[in-house]
Amino acid sequence: MNSFLSLGRWFFAIPIAVFGSFHFMNASQMAPMIPNYLPAPMVWLFIAGAGLVAAAVAILLGKYDKLAAVLLSVELLLFVLLLHLPAVMDRGDNLQLATANLFKDLCLSGAAMLYATYAAKDRSVVG
């Protein structure tokens, strides 16, 4: 049973790494999702992508993984507040997609919190 449950770390980190790589591969397609009140959308995309990939690598390696999970949770909550919530409040044509993205990132943020609390191996940085 424990060997099956240990797959959870991989099932969590690999999609995060893929999402992060999308920020680099499809930056021009993702840039319109950045709200107008945030300047330099490409810069924000690359910073967000780097944060996602770095968190995934730390979680997979088990080095600074608690810190990475906490920072990943904060990043995802910022996505919810700065990107997805305004899109949902706009109630435009993409309401269903915006709502799905909001709850996806909220769920992943909660998963990162749970990982940091119960599964992180390296507890040297964050209590």
N, CA, C and O atoms as a DFTB+ gen file, in Angstrom:
508 C
 N C O
     1  1       0.823      -1.195       0.000
     2  2       0.000       0.000       0.000
     3  2       0.869       1.262       0.000
     4  3       0.569       2.221      -0.712
     5  1       1.949       1.265       0.800
     6  2       2.806       2.448       0.870
     7  2       3.497       2.730      -0.455
     8  3       3.697       3.889      -0.819
     9  1       3.866       1.668      -1.183
    10  2       4.511       1.901      -2.476
    11  2       3.530       2.539      -3.451
    12  3       3.919       3.372      -4.270
    13  1       2.258       2.150      -3.367
    14  2       1.243       2.781      -4.214
    15  2       1.070       4.249      -3.822
    16  3       1.018       5.115      -4.695
    17  1       0.981       4.537      -2.535
    18  2       0.784       5.902      -2.073
    19  2       1.993       6.785      -2.360
    20  3       1.850       7.999      -2.510
    21  1       3.174       6.194      -2.438
    22  2       4.362       6.990      -2.745
    23  2       4.329       7.534      -4.171
    24  3       5.082       8.450      -4.501
    25  1       3.472       6.985      -5.008
    26  2       3.312       7.519      -6.365
    27  2       2.670       8.906      -6.347
    28  3       2.791       9.655      -7.317
    29  1       1.997       9.248      -5.266
    30  2       1.321      10.540      -5.168
    31  2       2.259      11.713      -5.371
    32  3       1.881      12.713      -5.982
    33  1       3.469      11.602      -4.869
    34  2       4.461      12.677      -5.055
    35  2       4.722      12.888      -6.540
    36  3       4.823      14.023      -7.007
    37  1       4.830      11.800      -7.271
    38  2       5.083      11.892      -8.714
    39  2       3.852      12.411      -9.450
    40  3       3.963      13.248     -10.346
    41  1       2.680      11.911      -9.065
    42  2       1.428      12.349      -9.705
    43  2       1.139      13.813      -9.441
    44  3       0.416      14.448     -10.208
    45  1       1.694      14.360      -8.364
    46  2       1.522      15.777      -8.050
    47  2       2.567      16.624      -8.761
    48  3       2.230      17.641      -9.367
    49  1       3.831      16.217      -8.695
    50  2       4.922      17.055      -9.201
    51  2       5.019      17.072     -10.727
    52  3       5.313      18.117     -11.307
    53  1       4.784      15.961     -11.374
    54  2       4.952      15.926     -12.832
    55  2       3.967      16.846     -13.544
    56  3       4.390      17.597     -14.423
    57  1       2.672      16.830     -13.213
    58  2       1.784      17.805     -13.870
    59  2       2.164      19.254     -13.579
    60  3       2.006      20.116     -14.444
    61  1       2.664      19.536     -12.368
    62  2       3.107      20.896     -12.052
    63  2       4.257      21.282     -12.982
    64  3       4.291      22.404     -13.487
    65  1       5.199      20.366     -13.213
    66  2       6.315      20.633     -14.125
    67  2       5.809      20.848     -15.558
    68  3       6.316      21.713     -16.272
    69  1       4.827      20.075     -15.968
    70  2       4.263      20.239     -17.312
    71  2       3.570      21.588     -17.434
    72  3       3.745      22.287     -18.432
    73  1       2.781      21.959     -16.427
    74  2       2.144      23.282     -16.441
    75  2       3.194      24.382     -16.527
    76  3       3.019      25.359     -17.254
    77  1       4.283      24.222     -15.785
    78  2       5.364      25.207     -15.833
    79  2       5.999      25.287     -17.204
    80  3       6.284      26.381     -17.693
    81  1       6.222      24.148     -17.829
    82  2       6.827      24.157     -19.170
    83  2       5.901      24.788     -20.196
    84  3       6.372      25.385     -21.164
    85  1       4.596      24.667     -20.004
    86  2       3.643      25.326     -20.909
    87  2       3.844      26.840     -20.912
    88  3       3.622      27.499     -21.927
    89  1       4.265      27.387     -19.772
    90  2       4.494      28.833     -19.699
    91  2       5.613      29.269     -20.626
    92  3       5.644      30.420     -21.062
    93  1       6.528      28.367     -20.930
    94  2       7.628      28.694     -21.841
    95  2       7.295      28.326     -23.280
    96  3       7.639      29.063     -24.204
    97  1       6.632      27.200     -23.478
    98  2       6.349      26.716     -24.831
    99  2       5.225      27.506     -25.504
   100  3       5.274      27.731     -26.713
   101  1       4.230      27.923     -24.751
   102  2       3.050      28.593     -25.304
   103  2       2.889      29.999     -24.752
   104  3       1.766      30.451     -24.529
   105  1       3.981      30.686     -24.531
   106  2       3.916      31.997     -23.880
   107  2       3.064      32.982     -24.665
   108  3       2.280      33.723     -24.072
   109  1       3.199      33.004     -25.972
   110  2       2.425      33.968     -26.756
   111  2       0.928      33.675     -26.698
   112  3       0.113      34.593     -26.795
   113  1       0.560      32.403     -26.540
   114  2      -0.853      32.055     -26.428
   115  2      -1.391      32.304     -25.016
   116  3      -2.585      32.546     -24.839
   117  1      -0.517      32.246     -24.022
   118  2      -0.948      32.454     -22.643
   119  2      -0.933      33.926     -22.244
   120  3      -1.611      34.310     -21.292
   121  1      -0.177      34.751     -22.950
   122  2      -0.036      36.169     -22.583
   123  2      -1.372      36.901     -22.491
   124  3      -1.530      37.729     -21.593
   125  1      -2.344      36.643     -23.370
   126  2      -3.624      37.353     -23.232
   127  2      -4.381      37.033     -21.943
   128  3      -5.299      37.765     -21.574
   129  1      -4.015      35.960     -21.255
   130  2      -4.675      35.628     -19.994
   131  2      -4.215      36.526     -18.855
   132  3      -4.880      36.612     -17.822
   133  1      -3.076      37.199     -19.038
   134  2      -2.569      38.097     -18.010
   135  2      -3.393      39.378     -18.031
   136  3      -3.527      39.992     -19.090
   137  1      -3.952      39.804     -16.895
   138  2      -4.780      41.011     -16.863
   139  2      -3.981      42.259     -17.252
   140  3      -2.761      42.307     -17.093
   141  1      -4.678      43.241     -17.751
   142  2      -4.047      44.486     -18.202
   143  2      -3.369      45.249     -17.067
   144  3      -2.437      46.015     -17.313
   145  1      -3.819      45.054     -15.836
   146  2      -3.218      45.798     -14.725
   147  2      -1.845      45.245     -14.325
   148  3      -1.176      45.838     -13.479
   149  1      -1.416      44.134     -14.910
   150  2      -0.063      43.611     -14.663
   151  2       0.799      43.935     -15.883
   152  3       0.521      43.440     -16.976
   153  1       1.826      44.747     -15.721
   154  2       2.674      45.095     -16.868
   155  2       3.574      43.921     -17.261
   156  3       3.793      43.004     -16.469
   157  1       4.080      43.960     -18.463
   158  2       5.041      42.975     -18.979
   159  2       4.531      41.549     -18.810
   160  3       5.099      40.787     -18.027
   161  1       3.478      41.171     -19.522
   162  2       2.897      39.837     -19.326
   163  2       3.868      38.686     -19.588
   164  3       3.799      37.660     -18.911
   165  1       4.769      38.840     -20.557
   166  2       5.715      37.757     -20.842
   167  2       6.661      37.513     -19.665
   168  3       7.019      36.371     -19.375
   169  1       7.059      38.586     -18.997
   170  2       7.937      38.443     -17.832
   171  2       7.219      37.652     -16.744
   172  3       7.802      36.750     -16.143
   173  1       5.950      37.991     -16.491
   174  2       5.180      37.284     -15.467
   175  2       4.997      35.822     -15.837
   176  3       5.044      34.948     -14.971
   177  1       4.792      35.556     -17.114
   178  2       4.643      34.165     -17.550
   179  2       5.910      33.360     -17.278
   180  3       5.846      32.237     -16.779
   181  1       7.050      33.936     -17.608
   182  2       8.308      33.215     -17.418
   183  2       8.631      33.036     -15.935
   184  3       9.147      31.990     -15.541
   185  1       8.339      34.032     -15.119
   186  2       8.566      33.913     -13.673
   187  2       7.657      32.823     -13.094
   188  3       8.099      31.989     -12.304
   189  1       6.394      32.840     -13.495
   190  2       5.451      31.828     -13.000
   191  2       5.863      30.434     -13.456
   192  3       5.820      29.486     -12.671
   193  1       6.258      30.305     -14.707
   194  2       6.693      29.008     -15.215
   195  2       7.926      28.494     -14.494
   196  3       8.019      27.310     -14.168
   197  1       8.867      29.385     -14.247
   198  2      10.080      28.987     -13.524
   199  2       9.736      28.540     -12.106
   200  3      10.314      27.576     -11.603
   201  1       8.800      29.233     -11.461
   202  2       8.382      28.841     -10.114
   203  2       7.732      27.466     -10.088
   204  3       7.982      26.670      -9.183
   205  1       6.902      27.192     -11.076
   206  2       6.248      25.887     -11.142
   207  2       7.264      24.773     -11.373
   208  3       7.220      23.742     -10.701
   209  1       8.174      24.976     -12.317
   210  2       9.176      23.949     -12.617
   211  2      10.106      23.744     -11.418
   212  3      10.428      22.608     -11.072
   213  1      10.536      24.829     -10.788
   214  2      11.428      24.714      -9.626
   215  2      10.746      23.960      -8.486
   216  3      11.373      23.129      -7.828
   217  1       9.480      24.243      -8.254
   218  2       8.750      23.533      -7.192
   219  2       8.644      22.048      -7.512
   220  3       8.832      21.211      -6.629
   221  1       8.350      21.718      -8.747
   222  2       8.235      20.313      -9.140
   223  2       9.559      19.579      -8.955
   224  3       9.583      18.453      -8.458
   225  1      10.648      20.209      -9.350
   226  2      11.970      19.580      -9.200
   227  2      12.293      19.369      -7.724
   228  3      12.774      18.303      -7.341
   229  1      12.033      20.373      -6.900
   230  2      12.311      20.244      -5.464
   231  2      11.477      19.128      -4.843
   232  3      11.975      18.371      -4.010
   233  1      10.223      19.022      -5.240
   234  2       9.349      17.979      -4.698
   235  2       9.831      16.605      -5.144
   236  3       9.857      15.670      -4.344
   237  1      10.206      16.473      -6.391
   238  2      10.682      15.175      -6.886
   239  2      12.004      14.762      -6.242
   240  3      12.214      13.585      -5.952
   241  1      12.892      15.728      -6.019
   242  2      14.181      15.415      -5.409
   243  2      14.103      15.290      -3.897
   244  3      14.975      14.674      -3.284
   245  1      13.070      15.865      -3.283
   246  2      12.932      15.828      -1.837
   247  2      13.884      16.775      -1.121
   248  3      14.100      16.631       0.082
   249  1      14.446      17.721      -1.822
   250  2      15.362      18.703      -1.242
   251  2      14.654      20.054      -1.246
   252  3      14.230      20.529      -2.300
   253  1      14.525      20.669      -0.087
   254  2      13.762      21.912       0.084
   255  2      12.316      21.744      -0.394
   256  3      11.701      22.705      -0.855
   257  1      11.785      20.551      -0.286
   258  2      10.454      20.294      -0.821
   259  2       9.344      20.929       0.008
   260  3       8.296      21.276      -0.537
   261  1       9.551      21.086       1.314
   262  2       8.518      21.746       2.119
   263  2       8.436      23.223       1.756
   264  3       7.343      23.756       1.568
   265  1       9.574      23.881       1.657
   266  2       9.599      25.280       1.242
   267  2       8.999      25.433      -0.152
   268  3       8.212      26.347      -0.399
   269  1       9.372      24.539      -1.055
   270  2       8.856      24.595      -2.427
   271  2       7.341      24.426      -2.448
   272  3       6.653      25.127      -3.191
   273  1       6.818      23.516      -1.652
   274  2       5.370      23.293      -1.620
   275  2       4.640      24.507      -1.049
   276  3       3.571      24.872      -1.539
   277  1       5.203      25.130      -0.028
   278  2       4.579      26.335       0.544
   279  2       4.577      27.470      -0.480
   280  3       3.564      28.146      -0.662
   281  1       5.711      27.676      -1.145
   282  2       5.783      28.729      -2.165
   283  2       4.892      28.410      -3.366
   284  3       4.296      29.312      -3.954
   285  1       4.800      27.137      -3.726
   286  2       3.896      26.732      -4.805
   287  2       2.453      27.046      -4.430
   288  3       1.688      27.540      -5.259
   289  1       2.081      26.762      -3.197
   290  2       0.729      27.070      -2.734
   291  2       0.441      28.566      -2.823
   292  3      -0.640      28.965      -3.257
   293  1       1.395      29.388      -2.417
   294  2       1.225      30.844      -2.497
   295  2       1.092      31.280      -3.956
   296  3       0.239      32.105      -4.282
   297  1       1.931      30.729      -4.833
   298  2       1.863      31.085      -6.255
   299  2       0.494      30.730      -6.835
   300  3      -0.100      31.523      -7.566
   301  1       0.002      29.548      -6.511
   302  2      -1.295      29.122      -7.041
   303  2      -2.435      29.977      -6.480
   304  3      -3.392      30.276      -7.193
   305  1      -2.336      30.367      -5.213
   306  2      -3.354      31.257      -4.650
   307  2      -3.311      32.632      -5.319
   308  3      -4.350      33.265      -5.506
   309  1      -2.119      33.089      -5.677
   310  2      -2.019      34.344      -6.434
   311  2      -2.657      34.210      -7.803
   312  3      -3.294      35.147      -8.283
   313  1      -2.493      33.046      -8.444
   314  2      -3.169      32.807      -9.724
   315  2      -4.679      32.919      -9.545
   316  3      -5.371      33.528     -10.362
   317  1      -5.181      32.319      -8.459
   318  2      -6.622      32.357      -8.197
   319  2      -7.094      33.796      -8.022
   320  3      -8.089      34.203      -8.622
   321  1      -6.381      34.563      -7.203
   322  2      -6.816      35.925      -6.874
   323  2      -6.598      36.919      -8.011
   324  3      -7.448      37.777      -8.251
   325  1      -5.467      36.815      -8.716
   326  2      -5.119      37.815      -9.719
   327  2      -5.610      37.478     -11.127
   328  3      -5.850      38.382     -11.928
   329  1      -5.758      36.201     -11.434
   330  2      -6.138      35.805     -12.793
   331  2      -7.549      35.246     -12.882
   332  3      -8.386      35.749     -13.631
   333  1      -7.799      34.199     -12.107
   334  2      -9.037      33.449     -12.300
   335  2     -10.261      34.114     -11.676
   336  3     -11.332      34.119     -12.283
   337  1     -10.122      34.670     -10.484
   338  2     -11.274      35.315      -9.847
   339  2     -11.779      36.513     -10.659
   340  3     -12.988      36.644     -10.847
   341  1     -10.892      37.392     -11.148
   342  2     -11.401      38.467     -12.012
   343  2     -12.073      37.942     -13.285
   344  3     -13.047      38.528     -13.756
   345  1     -11.561      36.847     -13.840
   346  2     -12.185      36.278     -15.042
   347  2     -13.568      35.717     -14.730
   348  3     -14.483      35.830     -15.546
   349  1     -13.724      35.114     -13.557
   350  2     -15.032      34.600     -13.154
   351  2     -15.987      35.757     -12.885
   352  3     -17.151      35.709     -13.282
   353  1     -15.498      36.796     -12.213
   354  2     -16.339      37.955     -11.897
   355  2     -16.782      38.685     -13.165
   356  3     -17.842      39.312     -13.182
   357  1     -15.982      38.605     -14.215
   358  2     -16.315      39.241     -15.488
   359  2     -17.523      38.579     -16.146
   360  3     -18.257      39.219     -16.899
   361  1     -17.724      37.294     -15.857
   362  2     -18.852      36.521     -16.380
   363  2     -18.933      36.587     -17.904
   364  3     -20.021      36.676     -18.472
   365  1     -17.776      36.543     -18.558
   366  2     -17.730      36.606     -20.014
   367  2     -18.062      35.274     -20.656
   368  3     -18.667      34.397     -20.040
   369  1     -17.653      35.144     -21.906
   370  2     -17.944      33.946     -22.684
   371  2     -17.248      32.702     -22.135
   372  3     -17.726      31.586     -22.337
   373  1     -16.144      32.883     -21.455
   374  2     -15.365      31.761     -20.946
   375  2     -15.593      31.526     -19.460
   376  3     -14.668      31.136     -18.748
   377  1     -16.805      31.756     -18.985
   378  2     -17.091      31.622     -17.554
   379  2     -16.817      30.213     -17.053
   380  3     -16.236      30.041     -15.982
   381  1     -17.226      29.209     -17.809
   382  2     -17.034      27.835     -17.374
   383  2     -15.535      27.495     -17.298
   384  3     -15.096      26.863     -16.338
   385  1     -14.764      27.904     -18.287
   386  2     -13.322      27.655     -18.278
   387  2     -12.651      28.415     -17.136
   388  3     -11.787      27.871     -16.449
   389  1     -13.047      29.668     -16.934
   390  2     -12.464      30.468     -15.857
   391  2     -12.769      29.854     -14.495
   392  3     -11.905      29.820     -13.618
   393  1     -13.985      29.373     -14.319
   394  2     -14.363      28.741     -13.053
   395  2     -13.592      27.441     -12.843
   396  3     -13.141      27.157     -11.733
   397  1     -13.442      26.654     -13.903
   398  2     -12.674      25.411     -13.804
   399  2     -11.216      25.701     -13.449
   400  3     -10.633      25.000     -12.622
   401  1     -10.624      26.718     -14.057
   402  2      -9.243      27.086     -13.739
   403  2      -9.119      27.578     -12.307
   404  3      -8.143      27.267     -11.625
   405  1     -10.095      28.340     -11.848
   406  2     -10.086      28.827     -10.466
   407  2     -10.067      27.655      -9.498
   408  3      -9.236      27.613      -8.591
   409  1     -10.982      26.697      -9.684
   410  2     -11.056      25.574      -8.760
   411  2      -9.879      24.612      -8.924
   412  3      -9.461      23.986      -7.950
   413  1      -9.338      24.482     -10.140
   414  2      -8.150      23.640     -10.353
   415  2      -6.977      24.184      -9.541
   416  3      -6.316      23.438      -8.819
   417  1      -6.722      25.483      -9.663
   418  2      -5.595      26.064      -8.945
   419  2      -5.840      26.120      -7.439
   420  3      -4.902      25.990      -6.653
   421  1      -7.088      26.311      -7.037
   422  2      -7.410      26.267      -5.611
   423  2      -7.173      24.856      -5.058
   424  3      -6.634      24.699      -3.962
   425  1      -7.570      23.853      -5.805
   426  2      -7.356      22.464      -5.402
   427  2      -5.866      22.134      -5.346
   428  3      -5.408      21.503      -4.393
   429  1      -5.108      22.555      -6.358
   430  2      -3.671      22.297      -6.364
   431  2      -2.971      23.036      -5.225
   432  3      -2.010      22.525      -4.650
   433  1      -3.447      24.224      -4.903
   434  2      -2.877      24.957      -3.768
   435  2      -3.108      24.194      -2.469
   436  3      -2.206      24.082      -1.638
   437  1      -4.301      23.678      -2.301
   438  2      -4.589      22.860      -1.121
   439  2      -3.739      21.597      -1.088
   440  3      -3.275      21.185      -0.024
   441  1      -3.535      20.984      -2.246
   442  2      -2.688      19.792      -2.310
   443  2      -1.251      20.130      -1.938
   444  3      -0.582      19.342      -1.270
   445  1      -0.770      21.295      -2.364
   446  2       0.582      21.715      -2.001
   447  2       0.686      21.938      -0.499
   448  3       1.704      21.608       0.109
   449  1      -0.372      22.503       0.109
   450  2      -0.374      22.683       1.559
   451  2      -0.345      21.337       2.280
   452  3       0.375      21.162       3.263
   453  1      -1.138      20.389       1.777
   454  2      -1.146      19.059       2.376
   455  2       0.208      18.379       2.220
   456  3       0.695      17.729       3.144
   457  1       0.811      18.534       1.047
   458  2       2.139      17.950       0.839
   459  2       3.135      18.546       1.836
   460  3       3.905      17.819       2.464
   461  1       3.113      19.871       1.975
   462  2       4.045      20.529       2.897
   463  2       3.817      20.074       4.334
   464  3       4.767      19.954       5.107
   465  1       2.575      19.823       4.688
   466  2       2.252      19.439       6.063
   467  2       2.587      17.983       6.356
   468  3       3.138      17.685       7.416
   469  1       2.271      17.073       5.447
   470  2       2.336      15.653       5.758
   471  2       3.377      14.840       4.986
   472  3       3.782      13.778       5.457
   473  1       3.816      15.299       3.830
   474  2       4.657      14.443       2.992
   475  2       6.059      14.970       2.764
   476  3       6.925      14.217       2.317
   477  1       6.310      16.224       3.051
   478  2       7.626      16.808       2.759
   479  2       8.718      16.097       3.537
   480  3       8.556      15.758       4.709
   481  1       9.826      15.882       2.859
   482  2      10.954      15.180       3.479
   483  2      11.934      16.145       4.129
   484  3      12.450      15.870       5.211
   485  1      12.194      17.275       3.477
   486  2      13.193      18.218       3.950
   487  2      12.501      19.313       4.760
   488  3      11.888      20.216       4.190
   489  1      12.596      19.235       6.062
   490  2      11.926      20.188       6.949
   491  2      12.920      21.174       7.546
   492  3      12.661      21.762       8.596
   493  1      14.053      21.356       6.881
   494  2      15.115      22.194       7.453
   495  2      14.879      23.687       7.304
   496  3      15.465      24.476       8.044
   497  1      14.030      24.093       6.359
   498  2      13.860      25.517       6.101
   499  2      12.604      26.071       6.739
   500  3      12.652      27.097       7.416
   501  1      11.480      25.404       6.532
   502  2      10.196      25.856       7.055
   503  2       9.797      24.894       8.169
   504  3       9.798      23.678       7.976
   505  1       9.450      25.450       9.354
   506  2       9.095      24.667      10.526
   507  2       8.325      23.486      10.355
   508  3       8.012      22.807      11.332
